[in-house]
């Protein structure tokens, strides 16, 4: 019995040692910004630029959170399309869960619509497949023909952002539910931020709540399908 117990203990120790060796460098902080860009670029090219792809190329950009920490990546696809990516800090058990360091916000690139918050307003939008979506407390932007504006490029590309630090600012959006996934794509303008959802300058503080700021709801689901 004692001999059997020693064998089990040794086996467990070996497994833990092997696991530790696999997890060396498993934190996001182990990589530089340039290395993250390279790693995401390689994965994105494999996922989006395969044979028969509708995309002809892509670029990857770093995105920071409200504390100026590298927290996200942006994949800009050509001729159009984009994807936001969350950088997960700890992927110690990636080999078990199959969920890696990078999580996509969607399974496929999607579009977005600029809007401003208007309490009590109700908008109906019919998509290309004839499905109707209803938006409340939002005034959607429209073109000269009265059609709702829909973008298939990222907030940053639409705004012409090139050599500025990109941000996704977390906020509790009181007018749109709990706000746990509410983020504001933004760039700095002095002491303020330019909100790229509605194009307004905002006063922002980490952890703040707001019923008037336009946001994007981006969910990063820790499942294999969303792992890049």
N, C-alpha and C positions, 0 to 999 in steps of 0.2 A: 504493500500500500504506500509506504514511504517512497519507494523507488518510483512508483507511478506518479505520485504527487510532485516529485522533483522534475520528472519529464514534462509534466503539464506546465509547471512554472517556467521551465526553460523555453518551452514552445511559445508561451505567452510573451516572454521577454524578447525572443527573436522576432515575433510578429510586431511588437511595439517598436523595436529597433528599425525594422524594415519600413514600417509606416513613417517613422520620423525621418528616415532617409528620403522617402518619397516627398515629404512635405517641406524639405529645405527650400527656402525661397518662395513659399506658397502665399505670402502676403503681398498685397498690392504695393506696399511701400518698398518692396525689394527691387522694384523696377523704376527707372527714370521715366520722365514724360516721353522722351524719344523712344524708349523701349516699349512703352504701352502703345504708342502710335504704331510702331512696327508690328507688334503682336496682333493688334486689332486689324490692321491692314491685311496681314496675311490671312487671318480668319475670314475677314469680309470678302476678300478676293475669292477664296475657296467657296464661300457660300453664295455669292451673288454673281460672280463672273464666269461661271462654268459654261460648258458648251451649250449653245442655244439660248443663252441669257439675253434678255431684252436690254441689259445694261452694257455700256461700252467702256466704263471705267469708274473709278471712285477715288475720293480723298478722305482722309481721316483727320479730325481736329480734336484737340483736348477741350474739355469744358470743366469749369470750376464751380464749386458750391459757394454758399454765402460766406464761408470762412476762408475763402481763397485756397481751398484744398482741391487737388485734382480728384474728381469724383465720377466724371462721365466722359464719354467719347461721342463724337458725332460722325456718322458715315454719310458723306454726300455722294450720291450716285449720279452717273451720267447716262442718258441725257437729263433725267430727272428722277427724283426719289431720294429719301433720306431715312436714317434710323438713328435714334438715340440709344446709347449703350451705358449701362451702369457698371462701374468698376467695383466689384466686391472685394472687401478688404481681406477676408480670410477664406481660403478654399482648401483647408486642411484635409477634408474628406471628399474632395472632388472625385477621387477614384471609386468611391462608394455611391455617391448621389448622381454623378454624371453632370452636375451643375458646376460650370467653371467660373473663372474670375470675371467673365464678361457676360452680362445679361442684356438682351435686346428688349426694347420697349414693346415691340410687336413681332409677330411672326413674319410679316411682310411689310414693306414700306407703305405708309398711309399718307393721307392728305390732312390739311388743317385749314381752318377758316378764321380770319381775323375778326375780332368783335370787341365791342365795349360793353361794360356792364350797364344795364338799364333795368331797374327793378320793375317788375310787373309786365315786362315785355315778353311776347311769345312769338317765336319764329318757327316756320315749317320749311324744311328743305327736302326736296325730292332728288335722290341721287341718280346715277346713270342707269341703275337697275330698276328704277321706279319705286324704290323704298323711301318712305317718308320718315324723317327724323324731326322731333320737336325739341326746340331749345327754349328754355325759360330764363328770364332775367338777362337776356343777351340781345343786343342789337348788332346783327351781322353786317359786315361791310359789303357794299354792292358796287358794281361797275356802272358805267354810264347808261347801260341798257336795263338796269334794275336787277341784274342777275347777281346772286350771291357769289362773292369772290372765294375761290378755292385754290390753295397752293399745294403743289406737289414737290416743292423744294423746302428746305428747312427755314425756320424763322430767321436764321442768321444770313443765309444766302439771299433770301427775299429782301432783306434789309441792306444788302451790299456790304456786310461785315467781312473784313479781310484780315487786317493785322491788329485786331483788338482781342483782348481776353474775353472769351465767351463764358457766360454764366447760366446755370439753372438754379434759381433761387427758390428754396422751399418756403411755403407759406400756408397758413390755415385759411382757406378761402371760405369765409362764413356764408357767402351767398350760394355756394355750390356744394353743400354737404360738409362732411368732416374735413375734407381738404388734405387727407393723409397722403394723397398722391398729386397734390396741386403744386406745380412748379411754374416759375416765370422765366422764359428764355429772355436774357437781358445782356446788356453791355453797360459799362460805367460811363457816366457823363458828369465829371466833377464829383460832388458829394451825393449825386443821385444816380439812379439807374434808368436806362431807356428800356421800357417794357416792349418787347418785340411782338407781342400778341396784338396790342392796340396802338402801339407807336407813341405812348405817352411817357413823360418823365415821372418817376415815382420816388417817394421817400421810403426807403426800405431798411428794416432792422431784422436781424435773425430772430426767428421764433414769433414774429408778429402775426396778427390776424388782420384780415381785411375783407370787407364786403364789396369793395369797389374796384379791386384790381383784377384785370383779365388774366386768366391762367390757362395753362395746358395741364390736362390730367394724364400723367404718364405712369403706368404701372410696370414694375420690373418683377415679373413672376419667377421665383426660383424653381423653375422646372426645366427639364432637359431640353425641351423643344425651343426654349427661349435662350438657351446658352449658346454663345457664339464660339 
